[in-house]
Amino acid sequence: MTTTPNPVTAIPFGDLGRQYHSIGKEIDSAIKRVLDRGWFILGEEVKSFEREFASYIGVHHAIGVGSGTEAIHLALIAAGVQPGDEVITAPNTCVPTISALSFAGAIPVLVDVDERSYNIDPDKLERAITSRTKAILPVHLYGQAADLEPILAIAREKNIPVIEDAAQGHGATYRGRKLGCFGLAAAFSFYPSKNLGAYGDGGAVVTDDDSTADRLRKLRNYGEERRYFHTSKGFNSRLDELQAAILREKLGRLDQWNDRRRQIADLYNRTITNLAVTKPAEMDYGDHDYHLYVLRCGRRDQLRRHLEANRIGSLIHYPVPVHLQEAYSDLGLAEGSYPVAERLCNEVLSLPMFPELRDDEVIRVAEAVNSFV
C-alpha cells in the first residue's frame, strides 16, 4: 500500500466556507433583513420559504421544523403512529432516522437493502409487514432514490402510509419527479452539510394532504390552533426566521449545485480505475443528487489511511448498522441479521464531494485512490 504523503495542499472532505464566500453578500443581506424586521419565529421568511420549497418539490404544503429528525418524528405522529406501533425502515441509515421513531414511541422493524442502490430492498419488504405495521419509511440514502414504485404498491395494498426519509434527497428524482412527492409525507433535513443546508439545524415536512399539513402545523407549535388556544398536545419544533431566510437564498441555486455534484461524480467515475474499489451505481429510475459519493472497498480502513497520508479527507457513512448499535441492543438482533447492510457498513467510504470542489482536486483524489494497492 502506497502511503507517501503528498506535499501539496490538503483536500477537505467538505468546505462550507467556500460556499459562503461565493454567496456571502446575499446571505448577509438575508440575515440583515430578518434582524431589521425584528421577528424571529414563524414569520414572513418561514412562510415564504415553505411556499417556495413546496413549489420546488411539487407539493401543496411544506412545514418548517427544527431538524430533519423532528421532521420524521412529527410526520410519523401526523400519520397516526402511536407508541408500540411498528415502522419499517433500513438498517444502514444514519441513527437519527431511528431516533425519530423512538421519539414517537414506535418500534423499528428493519429490512435489508439492495446491493446496488444501498436502499431498502422492495423484494424483502412484504414479509416484514405485520398487523402492527403503521408506516413504511424508505430512506433515500446518499441522495439516491429508493425504488418507490414497488414500495408504494405494497403500501397501497396493505393500507399503510409511506413517509419518505429525504434528508439526503434534495433535488434528486424518481421517474422524473422530485423526491418528497410520493408518500403521504416526506421529511427533509437542512443540516449545514446537506445539498440544501442552513447555518444550523432545520428541517421540513412536505405533503399534498391538507389534513396532514394541518396536524403538522399544530404539532410543531405546542398543538396550538390559534394563539394560546391548544386543541392537541404538541412540541416546540419550528424552523426559525434566520435559517428560513438563508435557505431561501440557497434554494434558487440548488439545481445548479446538484448539477455540479453530478459533474464531480462523473469525473470520479471516469478517472477512478482501481479494481480494488467499487464505484457507486446510479439506478436507471432516477437522478442521484450525490449528497455523498460513496466507494466500496474490502480494505476500506487501509484505503482511508492511504488517502489521509495523501492529505485527502474522507468519511465513513455509516460504520455500524442500526441493529448493532449499543443503543438498540433491545431489538435483540445479532450480527448476520442483515448481511447486505452489514457488508456495506464495513466497506463504504465517502470521498470529498461539494459543489465548490475543483476538477484538479477531483482528479488528485481519484489518482490517490488509483495508487492504493
Secondary structure, 3 states (H helix, E strand, C coil): CCCCCCCCCCECCCCHHHHHHHHHHHHHHHHHHHHHHCCCECCHHHHHHHHHHHHHHCCCEEEEECCHHHHHHHHHHHCCCCCCCEEEECCCCCHHHHHHHHHCCCEEEECCECCCCCCECHHHCHHHCCCCEEEECCECHHHCCCCHHHHHHHHHHHCCCEEEECCCCCCCEECCEECCCCCCEEEEECCCCCCCCCCCCCEEEEECCHHHHHHHHHHCECCEEECCEECCCCCECCCEHHHHHHHHHHHCCHHHHHHHHHHHHHHHHHHCCCCCEECCCCCCCCCCCCCCEEEEECCHHHHHHHHHHCCECCECCCCCCHHHCHHHHHHCCCCCCCHHHHHHHHHEEEECCCCCCCHHHHHHHHHHHHCCC
